[in-house]
């Protein structure tokens, strides 16, 4: 069973190990994503899932919804994506404040 990740940056461990060891391609260098790339992707995923949730809610209110299970999954995915984004933002903010308070 394969679970589709929320973000394209998050890959299964086997694929990550292959790409890091050089077995995953023709010897091309692997560009590691920066924290900003990961943060931007998580933000973009949260925005897109929220947009999909809004569209699903409008379709549900108008009676155009055929697949209630898919709507429930989209709602849950949007909730998880937003929670992930908020937790990462709070952790980064706490880390920044901790660094600012350090005595040099």
Buried (B, 14 or more C-beta within 10 A) or exposed (E): EEEEEBBEBBEEEEEEEBBEEEEBEEEEEEEEBEEEEBBBBBBBBBBEBBEBBEEBBEBEEEEEBEEEEEBEEBBEBBEBBBEBBEEBEEEEEEEEEEEEEEEE
